[in-house]
Amino acid sequence: MTSSLTSAIPHLSPAWSHYSDVIAERGEGALLYGEDGRAYLDFTCGIAVTNTGHCHPRVVEAVQRQAGILLHGQANIVFHKPMLQLVQELLPLVAPLDSFFFSNSGAEAVEGAVKLARKATGRTNVVVFQGSFHGRTVGAMSLTTSKTIYRGGYQPLMAGVFVAPFPYAYRYGWDVERTSAWCLDELDLLLATQTAPNETAALLVEPVLGEGGYVVPPASFLQGLRERCDRHGMLLILDEIQTGFGRTGKWFAYEHFGVQADIITLAKGLASGLPLSAIVSTRELMARWPAGSHGGTYGGNVVATSAAVATIQAIREENLLDNAVQRGAQLTSGLRHLQEEYPVIGDIRGLGLMIGTEFRDSGGKPDKITAKAVSQECFQRGLMLLTCGPWDNTIRWIPPLVVSREQIDQSLSIFADALAEAVGGS
Ligand SMILES: Cc1ncc(COP(=O)(O)O)c(C=O)c1O
């Protein structure tokens, strides 16, 4: 790091953990450039945000155009065109859901969704699932169970949150359907012993566990949640903040499982990097949310919503969902080859371009040290990859949906070299 700006770094709060000391200068597609000109393959996507790649020309053009016309058209004061255009773009993607509330961050959307569920049902409690990550604000943190660091020292948190198991079959060591059936049984027990259905407003779940370890549940699990919601009058809230906008090869991950939510939350990939989130539900349900009982100064910002319109158009018109499926298959098959050579890669799982490689030692225990060492070796070679999971022993692969065949090959070759360096071997 050479910049004269480095003297400012110690003045940033240490609450921010740092993956690297790169001072980012610019980004283009799957590449991020440091101020020293070095290029990195950014397979973090800024934590699953830049699904259309860095600075997609269409998004940049929309932002620049909008910034010259209007920067702030406050949603309580006026309607603005980009928000209305965004609603029109989203409607066919989320049908039969048809009502939107826009805010800025994922945490804000999740908290808003819980507020909506409480108002709409008149019930207070929420069930979340082990390994959940829903954000950092007090309400969202109370719903988060993926690591103790996120909650430690902040108790007491929001009350009325209950935790049921998520079907992380690889961890339990059972087959997927047995794990799913067990988790649903445990949920029934929770509803019989800790939070009665008539005081439970919602089940809140990530359709694919993100921060908690990139775990894909079987359809039977999410369908079992839907069935219980229908039986007991609870709402099903799907947090699509990390899984949405083509990440799993479909617009939204719930489409893989044949499950319809009552409420979904969106953020991250929605606006290609500008801060924007959404709570999406039905007009009937939203009608139970009285005017003024939720809000926010900046929600649905005019520049961010124009970026979102351009994002959706780019994903659709450039067939980025197809590319996510194809590049995801290419990446998974390359990783499986490497797994044959490196048994420390205990599990490879995912959908589309949301793939986790979980590291286990020879005794079958979570192997954070190797996962971190491999990630670090990748970084030294110009490939940015994050880890996740309760023990930080899962490397997550979240390249942009615009990633090319050559870039996936390049990432696999870097990963192979990093494994050889960190673990030893060919
Ligand atoms: C599934 C999920 N929900 C909510 C959030 C919180 O989003 P934000 O960081 O924008 O508040 C995240 C962030 O990683 C997430 O992955």
The ligand as an SDF file (V2000), in Angstrom:
LIG
                    3D

 16 16  0  0  0  0  0  0  0  0999 V2000
  -29.3450  -12.8370    4.2720 C   0  0  0  0  0  0  0  0  0  0  0  0
  -28.9690  -11.4670    4.7570 C   0  0  0  0  0  0  0  0  0  0  0  0
  -29.8860  -10.7100    5.3770 N   0  0  0  0  0  0  0  0  0  0  0  0
  -29.6110   -9.4790    5.8280 C   0  0  0  0  0  0  0  0  0  0  0  0
  -28.3360   -8.9470    5.6960 C   0  0  0  0  0  0  0  0  0  0  0  0
  -28.0540   -7.5540    6.2200 C   0  0  0  0  0  0  0  0  0  0  0  0
  -27.8760   -6.6860    5.1660 O   0  0  0  0  0  0  0  0  0  0  0  0
  -27.1550   -5.2540    5.4170 P   0  0  0  0  0  0  0  0  0  0  0  0
  -25.7240   -5.5440    5.6970 O   0  0  0  0  0  0  0  0  0  0  0  0
  -27.3780   -4.5150    4.1270 O   0  0  0  0  0  0  0  0  0  0  0  0
  -27.8590   -4.6240    6.5510 O   0  0  0  0  0  0  0  0  0  0  0  0
  -27.3490   -9.7010    5.0610 C   0  0  0  0  0  0  0  0  0  0  0  0
  -25.9720   -9.1560    4.9220 C   0  0  0  0  0  0  0  0  0  0  0  0
  -25.0170   -9.8640    4.7270 O   0  0  0  0  0  0  0  0  0  0  0  0
  -27.6700  -10.9920    4.6010 C   0  0  0  0  0  0  0  0  0  0  0  0
  -26.7430  -11.7540    4.0060 O   0  0  0  0  0  0  0  0  0  0  0  0
  1  2  1  0
  2  3  1  0
  2 15  2  0
  3  4  2  0
  4  5  1  0
  5  6  1  0
  5 12  2  0
  6  7  1  0
  7  8  1  0
  8  9  2  0
  8 10  1  0
  8 11  1  0
 12 13  1  0
 12 15  1  0
 13 14  2  0
 15 16  1  0
M  END
$$$$
